[in-house]
Amino acid sequence: MIGTLFLGFGLVLIIEGLVFALAPSRLEDVLEMLRRMPIEARRVIGLGAMTLGLFLLWIADNAGF
């Protein structure tokens, strides 16, 4: 369980680091777009991402990866 948590956290940091390293100016555009987006839309996107992440972890755990 802890190993899976560290694995997931490490993968998130890798992806976040790639965004900052490869497209820092594009990141500013994305942040500006998020600022203009209604709070409820951001909440729905966050809940959707969390649900997808939990689903992927469930699949990985049950498939024995």
N, C-alpha and C positions, 0 to 999 in steps of 0.2 A: 504493500500500500504506500509506504513512504517512498519507495523507489519509483513508483509510478508518478507520485506527486512531483518528485525532483525531476524526473524525465519530462513531464509536461511543462514544468516551470522553465527548464532549460531550453526546451523547444520554443517556447514563447519568447524567451530572451534572444535566441538566435534570429527568429523572424523579425522581431522588433529592431535588433541591431542591423540587419540587412536593410531594412527600410531607411534607417538613419544614415547608413553608410552609402547606399546606392542612389537614393533620391531625396536628399534633404530639402531641396526647394519644393519638390512635389508634395512633401509632407505638410508644408505650410499651406498649400492650397487645400489639402484635405481637411486640415484643422479649421480653416476658414469656412469651408462647406459645413462642417459639423456645428460651428457657431451659429450659422444661419438656420440650421435644421431645428424644428420644434423639439422640445424636451421629450414629449411622448414618443416621437419617432426614434430618438436616440435610445430611449428606454426599451422599445420594441426590438431594435437592432441588438442591443446588449443582451436581452433575454434570449433572443434567437441564437446569438453566438454562444451563449452559455449552454443552451439546450443542445446545440450541435456538438459542442465540446464534450458534454457529458455522454451523449450518444456514441461519439467516437471512442471515448474511454471505455464505455461498456462493451462495444464491439471488440476492441483490442483485448480487454480482459477475458471475455468469453471465448475469443478465438485462440488464446494462448500466446499472443505476441509477446 
